Amino acid sequence: MAISLITRKVGAAVAVAVAVAVAGPVQGASARTADQVMQDGLNTAVAAGYPGATALLRKDGVSRYLTAGVGDRTARTPMDPKAQVRIGSNTKPFIGAVVLMLADQGRLSLDDTVDRWLPGVVAGNGNDGKKVKIRQLLNHTSGVPDYLNEVYADAFDNPNKPFPAAQLVQVAMRQAPLFPPGTNVSYSNTNFILLGMIIQSVTGNGPATEVTTRLVDRLGLTGTSYPTSDPKLYGNHVRGYAVPAYYWGERPYVDVTTLNVQFSGAAGAMVSNLDDLAALHRALLDGTLLSPAMVEQVKTLVPYPGQSNLSFGLAHEVMNGPGACGKIWSKGGAIYGYYTAVLTREDGTQVAVATNQFNMVAANPAGVTRLTNAAIEAVCAL
């Protein structure tokens, strides 16, 4: 679920991003259009075993859609670029946007401690919510340990099993802090589970309600929803697949379209489509949702240790594109059966991609690596 373009399960994407960004201008890039680059990436992802892949390219308000492969392996229906997918950690920018809007309204401060809103929740084994700030949850400098590895197998086996947010935090609290707050960076899904709980503490509403009223309704995101318990997908959606880490003979595809959403919650439960994802990310950066001062907060970056070209913002990761491309504001999201990524440049050009396979077990899936590489090149070629 919880995935970043530059961390965790898609560690290979780190290598791709760094290789592209530090190598200077992509050789031969000027001879290929963004559409050609992206279509090649989609085709390569499908050739690597993904049932289907799709992309949105947007510049000056004009959108183009590209596809490869199928959205349903049984029916053999083509991949639909406007269909819904599970977005995993692309839920995080929605949660981050709500928190930032609450800060804009003066209902909380980014420098409030977690304990200010959730007294006693982050405690035990050296964890201390009195020392962790909301800002540090947003940019993953909190040091709060991750709960995910302890629960996702159970969640996969039990699609309807409840995983209350407080319980997920308790699972994380069995571990010691990763580092003292503010001294390092490490991607932790627990950060956004806590942010969802803070939203509820501040507003009296669950994060799904606040996301729906403040973002989905306001921005007209008709393909976006925040399921809180129902494990099924409805309407126009592509089916999601996983492949075991180890197998013999023919490549097995496990249909995981029906999936527990309660274990991911504010860290990764949402459903959306490429258009809506691009719209949310643009609105976070162009002042549609936030005051100019808060947009500057969003764009305040924390360097990612060991990767000089990569940084964390508030609800984004940021890399420098090749050549004169400039900063790319990015977010990747994966959950069983699906992978999404959104890349946005300072000039407003965007690329969003999705596949309908991810297994969260085998590291560095080749299809995601190639697709991410193509998306970086394509957004810079627009």
N, C-alpha and C positions, 0 to 999 in steps of 0.2 A: 504494500500500500504505500507506505510512506517512503517516498523516494524523491530524490533531488536530481536534477540534471548533473550535479557535480559530486554527489556523495552516495554512500550506501550501496544498494543493490545494483545500481548501474555504474559501478566503479569504472568500467571500461569507458563510459561516457566522459569521465574525467580525462582520461588519456586522449580521447578524441578531441575534446574541447581545447585542451592545452596544445595538442599538436597542431590543430588548425590555427589557433590564435597566435601562437608564438612563431609560426613558420613564415609569417609575412603574407603577401598576396598569394592566393591560391593559384598555382600555375595553370594556365589555360582557362581560368574561370571566365574571362571576358568573352571567350568564344562560345560559352553556353549560357542560355537564359536561365533565370530562376526556375521556370517551369521544367526545363530539361533536367536541371540538377535535381530538383525535387522528385520528378517522375522516376529518374534513375534510382534515387534512394528508395522510393516505394517498391520498385521492381526488385531491387536487391534485397530488401527486407522480406518480401514474399519468397524470393528464391532461397533465402536462408531458413525458410520453414514457417513463416508467419502466414496464417490463413488469409489475412487481408491487412491492408494499410491504406491510409488516406491522409490528405493534407489540404489545408487552406492557405492560400497566399493572398495577402491583402496589402494594397498600396493605394493611397489617396482615396480611400473609401470604396475602391473596386476590389471585389473578391473573385478569386478563381479557385476551382476545386479539382483535385487530382486523386485518382484511386488506383489500386492494384489488388488483385485477389478477390476473395469472397468474404461476405459478412456472416454467412451461415454455411458451414461445411456440408450439411446434409441437404439443404435445399439448393445449394450452389448459387445463391443470390449474390450479385455483385456487392462489393463494399460500398456503402452509401455515405458520402461525406457529411450529410446532414443528420445522420442517425445518432442516437444517444449511445454513450459508452460510460462505463464507470471511470472516474477520473483520479482515484487514489489521492495522492498528495496535492493535486491541483485543487483539492478542497481547501488547502491551507491559505491561499490568497483570498478566498471568500471570508474565511474566519478572520484573517488579518485585516481585511477591509472593514469589517464590522468593528473590530477593536479600535482601529484608527479613527473611524467615524465617531465612536463614543469619546475618544480622546479629544477630537475636534469640538465636540459639544461640551467638553469640560466635565463629563460624567466620570471619567477616570483620567489618570495621568500615566503616560508610558513609563514614568519613573516610580509609580506605585509598586510596592512589593507584592508578591503573590499573597503573603500572609494578610495584607490589608483587606483582601477580598475573599480569601479562602484560608481563614485562620486554622493552623494545625494540620493542613492537608499535606503540605510538603514537609515531612518530618521523618526522622529515623535514619539510622545508619549514616549519620553525618549530613543528611539533607536538611536544609533550613530555609523555609519560605520567607523568613524575615530578611534574608540576604539576596533573594532572587527578584529581579525587577521584570515587569511586563515586557519592557523593551528587549530584555535578554531572552525571553521566551520566543518573541517574534524573530529574532535574528540568530537563534540557536547558540547563544553564548551563556546560557543558564547553567550548564553543567548537570542538569537534571537527567538521570539515566532513562533509557528507552525501555518501554514495556513490551514492545512488539514481539520480539522473539519468543517470549514466554506464553503468548496466547494465540498466535495465528494458526497453528496446527489444530488446536481445539476449535477455533472458529470455523475453519474449513470443514471439519467433520460435523459441526453442529450449526447449520445455517440459521436456526431460530434462537440460539442460546443468548440470553441477555449478558451483556458486558457493560454494566453501569460505569460511567466515567470515573467515579470515585474509586471503583474497584480496579480499574486500569492503572490509576495513579498509585494505588497501594501495591500493585505488582511491581511497579518501577521502584518504589521506596524500599524494596527488599535489597536493592543494590546501593552501593556507596555512590556519591556524586562522581561525575566524570572528571571534574576539576572545580576549583572555586569559581563562583559566578563572575563572569566578565573577563576571565583570564585566557580563554581559549574558545574554539568553535567546534561543536560536534552536533550533527543533525540528530534530533530526538523527537519522536512522535509524541512523547509525553508533553512536550512544550505546548502543543496545540490542543491536546485533551484539556490541559489546564486553562488555556485561553477560552475554550468553550465553556468551561465551568465558571470562569470569571465573567463572561458575557451574561450567563444566567444570574450570577450574583448581583451584577450591576443593574440589569434590566428587569429581572423577574421572569424572563422568557428564555426558553431553551435556545441554543445556537441555531437550530433549524428554523425557528420562527423568525429570529432576527435576520438571518441570511435571506429568507424569503421576502420579508417586507422591505428591507433596506436595499437589497441588491437585485434579486430575481424580478420582483415586481417593478421596481424603479427603472431598471435597465431594459425591461421587456425581454428577459431571457427565457423564451418559451420552451427551450429544450433542456432546461436545468431544473433539478429537484434535489432535495436533501432527505432521503429516506432515513428514518430513525429505527425501524424494526423490520419492515417487510423486506425479505431477501430477494424478491423477484424484480425483474425489469418488465416494463409495460410499454405499449406504443411502439414507435419506430426506433428500434435498437438493433445493434449487431450483437451476435452471440460471442461470448468470451471463452477462451480455451487456455488450458495449461498443459504443459508437457512435463512428465516426471524428470527428475534430474538424471536418473539412470534407467535405461531400458535396453532391451535386446530386440533385434529385428526391426520391423516397420515402426516408424515414428508414431507414438500414440498421442492422440489429442483427447484431453478430458474436458468436457463441457462444464464450465464453472460459472455460467451466466447467473444462476441462482446462487447467491453468496451472502453470508452474514455481513450486515453493515454495522452491527452494534459494536464489534470489536475495533472498528476504525473511527467511528464517530467524527468528531471535529478534526481529526487528523487525516481522514480519507474516505468518508462515506458517500460523497456526492456523485451525482450523475449529471452529465452535461453533453454538449456537442461542440464541434470546433468553432462555430460562429460565436456561441455564447462565451466560450473560454477566451477567445480573442477580445471580445467586447469588455469582459471584466478586467482583463489585464490592461487594456488601453485606458479604461476609466480610472484605474488606480494611479496612472501616471500623468494623465492630461488635465487633472483638476475637476473632472466631472463629479467625483465623489468627495474629494478632500480639498481643504483650503491650501493655498500656496505654501504656507508654512508646514503643513503636514505632508505635502508632496515632497518637500525638501527632507523631511524626516525619513520618508520612504526611500529616498535616494542617498541617504547616509549609509556608507558601506563599511563592513568589517572584513578585513582580509581573511581569506581561507588559508589556514596554516599549510605551508609546504607547496602552495600553488599560487605563485605571485600574480597570475592572470585571472584569478577567480576570487569573488567576494560574495558575502551575504548582505542583502538589504533586509528591509522589513517585509517578509512574505515573498521575496524573490531571491534568486541567485543571479549574479551579474558576471559576465565575462567580456573581454575585449575581442571583438571580431577581427578577422584577418585584414591586413592592409588598412585602408581608411574607413573600414566599416563602423568603427566606434563601439560604444557599449551595447551589449545585448542583454536585456532584462529577460530572464528565463525562469521557467518552472517546469519540472518534470513530475509526473505522477504515475504510479503503478499500483495495481492491486491484482489479485488473481484474475487472469483472463484479459487484462487490458493495460495498455501503456499510452499516456498522452504527454505531449510537451508543447509549450507555448513560448515563442521567442518574439520579443518586441524591441525594436530599435528606437533611439531617441527621436527620429523623424516620423515615427508612427507606423512604419512598415512592420508587418507581422507575418510569421509563419506558425501554424499550429498543425500538429500531426497526431495521429492515433493508430494503434494497432489493436487487434483483438486476440492477442496472446501475450500472457506473461505468467510465469510460474512462481516467482519469488523464492525459488530454491536454487536453481542453477545460476551461478554468478555470471555477469557480463554477457548477456545474450547478444549474439552477433547481429540479429535483426535490429535491435534497439541501437546498438553502436553505429551501425551504418546509417540508420534513419536519422539519428541525432547529427551525425556528421553532415549529411545532406541538408538537413534543416538549417544548420549554421551557415553553410555555403549559400543556400538559397535565399535566406533573409538578407544576406549581404549583397546578393546579386539583384535584388528587387530595385 
